[in-house]
């Protein structure tokens, strides 16, 4: 009976060390092109945004392409991008008329989408809303 208990304890100990290590090895790669739509300003047409992400080692980079004033597509590099497990976050800094605006995005990458929260600071008022971007195949 003692031999069985030692064997059982050894198996439990091994599972406690090996299984978490194996889980850590499987990192989520968010690389790809994602699309999401937001309502237009002042009742205008919806705006489609495109996010392109690239994970190189631990470094996450990318850009957002979105309609600017007059409908022209504007590309903006993301900043402060981080990838931890399946969680992604980044900032989008834009300037207009000498003012700088920072939008913060965070979410979880799963099942071909990023789902999370977007935070906007407009004139000192911070608002958040749900955000879902779908991976394009």
Helices and strands as residue ranges (DSSP letters): H 2-25, E 32-38, G 41-43, E 47-56, E 59-67, G 69-71, E 73-84, E 87-96, E 99-110, E 113-122, E 125-135
